[in-house]
């Protein structure tokens, strides 16, 4: 079976942590930030994890991690 190619669009949006979890960035951070309060903007800056295990497994497969 040939090696799986990395999907470059996924590679730019997601990263794999050392423990194998999938990190992602939050949406709704590009414009119209004036209407969001300070606490929400601060929390949107931090990375989040892809929570459902099935989705995370699919992302790892697309990233070529197995």
GULOKOL-780046 format. One record per residue: x, y, z of N, C-alpha, C in turn; residue in one letter. Coordinates in steps of 0.05 Angstrom, whole numbers, plus 32768, in hexadecimal, padded with zeros to 4 digits. Layout:
% GULOKOL-780046
[[X,Y,Z],[X,Y,Z],[X,Y,Z],'a'];
...
This chain:
% GULOKOL-780046
[[8011,7FE8,8000],[8000,8000,8000],[8012,8019,8000],'x'];
[[800C,802D,7FEF],[801D,8044,7FEE],[801A,8056,8007],'x'];
[[802E,8067,800B],[802D,8079,8021],[8017,808E,801D],'x'];
[[800A,8095,8033],[7FF5,80A9,8031],[8001,80C5,802F],'x'];
[[7FF6,80D5,801D],[8000,80F0,8019],[7FF2,8102,802E],'x'];
[[8001,8116,8037],[7FF6,812A,8049],[7FE4,813D,803A],'x'];
[[7FCD,8142,8045],[7FBB,8156,8039],[7FC5,8172,8042],'x'];
[[7FCF,8182,8030],[7FDC,819B,8037],[7FC8,81AF,8043],'x'];
[[7FAF,81AE,803B],[7F9C,81C1,8046],[7F97,81BA,8064],'x'];
[[7F97,81A1,806B],[7F93,8199,8087],[7FAD,819F,8097],'x'];
[[7FC4,819B,808A],[7FDD,819F,8098],[7FE1,81BC,80A0],'x'];
[[7FD5,81CF,8092],[7FD7,81EB,8099],[7FC4,81F3,80AF],'x'];
[[7FAF,81E3,80B4],[7F9B,81EA,80C7],[7F9D,81DB,80E1],'x'];
[[7FA9,81C4,80E1],[7FAA,81B3,80F9],[7FC7,81AB,80FF],'x'];
[[7FCD,81A6,8118],[7FE7,819D,8121],[7FE2,8185,8134],'x'];
[[7FF5,8173,8134],[7FF4,815C,8147],[8005,8162,815F],'x'];
[[7FFA,815E,8177],[800A,8162,818F],[801C,8149,8194],'x'];
[[802D,814B,81A7],[803F,8135,81AD],[802F,811C,81B6],'x'];
[[8019,8120,81C4],[8009,810A,81CD],[7FF6,80FF,81B8],'x'];
[[7FF6,810B,81A0],[7FE5,8101,818B],[7FCA,810E,8188],'x'];
[[7FC5,8123,8198],[7FAC,8132,8195],[7FAF,8146,817E],'x'];
[[7F98,814F,8174],[7F98,8161,815D],[7F90,817D,8166],'x'];
[[7FA2,8190,8161],[7F9D,81AC,8168],[7F92,81BB,8151],'x'];
[[7F80,81CE,8157],[7F74,81DF,8142],[7F72,81FB,814C],'x'];
[[7F6D,820E,813A],[7F68,822A,8141],[7F4A,822F,8142],'x'];
[[7F42,8244,8150],[7F26,824B,8152],[7F1D,825A,8139],'x'];
[[7F04,8258,8132],[7EF9,8268,811D],[7EEF,8282,8128],'x'];
[[7EE5,8293,8117],[7ED9,82AD,811F],[7EEE,82C0,812B],'x'];
[[7F07,82C0,8120],[7F1C,82D1,812B],[7F27,82E5,8116],'x'];
[[7F1C,82E7,80FF],[7F29,82F6,80EA],[7F20,8313,80E8],'x'];
[[7F06,8318,80EC],[7EFD,8334,80EA],[7EE4,8338,80FC],'x'];
[[7EDC,8351,80FF],[7EC6,8358,8110],[7ECB,8350,812D],'x'];
[[7EE3,8354,8136],[7EEB,834D,8151],[7EE2,8362,8165],'x'];
[[7EDA,837A,815C],[7ED3,838F,816E],[7EBA,8388,817E],'x'];
[[7EA8,8379,8172],[7E8F,8372,8180],[7E93,835B,8194],'x'];
[[7EA9,834E,8194],[7EAE,8338,81A7],[7EBC,8343,81C0],'x'];
[[7EB4,8339,81D7],[7EC0,8344,81F0],[7EDD,8339,81F3],'x'];
[[7EEB,8345,8206],[7F07,8340,820A],[7F0C,8323,8211],'x'];
[[7EFB,8318,8222],[7EFF,82FD,822B],[7EFD,82E9,8214],'x'];
[[7EE9,82ED,8203],[7EE5,82DB,81EC],[7EFC,82DD,81D9],'x'];
[[7F06,82F5,81D3],[7F1D,82F8,81C1],[7F36,82EB,81CC],'x'];
[[7F3A,82ED,81E6],[7F51,82E1,81F3],[7F50,82C2,81F1],'x'];
[[7F38,82B7,81F5],[7F35,829A,81F4],[7F36,8290,81D7],'x'];
[[7F2F,82A0,81C4],[7F31,8298,81A8],[7F4D,8297,819E],'x'];
[[7F5F,82A5,81AB],[7F7C,82A4,81A3],[7F89,8289,81A8],'x'];
[[7F7F,827B,81BC],[7F8B,8262,81C4],[7F83,824B,81B1],'x'];
[[7F94,8238,81AD],[7F8D,8221,819C],[7F7A,820F,81AB],'x'];
[[7F6B,81FF,819C],[7F58,81EC,81A8],[7F5F,81D1,819D],'x'];
[[7F53,81BD,81A9],[7F57,81A1,81A0],[7F3F,8198,8191],'x'];
[[7F43,8187,817D],[7F2D,817A,816F],[7F22,8165,8182],'x'];
[[7F09,8168,818A],[7EFF,8158,81A0],[7EF5,813C,8199],'x'];
[[7EE3,8139,8185],[7EDA,811D,8180],[7EF1,810C,8176],'x'];
[[7EF4,80F5,8181],[7F0A,80E3,817B],[7F0A,80DA,815E],'x'];
[[7EF2,80D6,8153],[7EF0,80CD,8137],[7EFA,80E2,8124],'x'];
[[7EF3,80FB,812A],[7EFC,8112,8119],[7F1A,8115,811B],'x'];
[[7F25,8113,8134],[7F41,8116,8138],[7F51,80FF,8129],'x'];
[[7F46,80E7,8129],[7F52,80D1,811B],[7F53,80D6,80FD],'x'];
[[7F3D,80E1,80F3],[7F3D,80E8,80D6],[7F51,80FD,80D0],'x'];
[[7F54,8112,80E1],[7F68,8127,80DC],[7F84,811C,80DD],'x'];
[[7F89,810A,80F0],[7FA4,80FE,80F1],[7FAA,80EE,80D8],'x'];
[[7F96,80E1,80CE],[7F9A,80D1,80B5],[7F9F,80E4,809D],'x'];
[[7F91,80FA,809C],[7F96,810E,8087],[7FB1,811B,8089],'x'];
[[7FBB,811D,80A2],[7FD6,8129,80A6],[7FEC,8115,80A1],'x'];
[[7FE5,80FC,809C],[7FF9,80E8,8097],[8006,80DC,80B0],'x'];
[[7FF7,80DE,80C7],[8002,80D5,80E0],[7FF8,80B9,80E7],'x'];
[[7FEA,80AC,80D6],[7FE1,8091,80DC],[7FC4,8090,80DC],'x'];
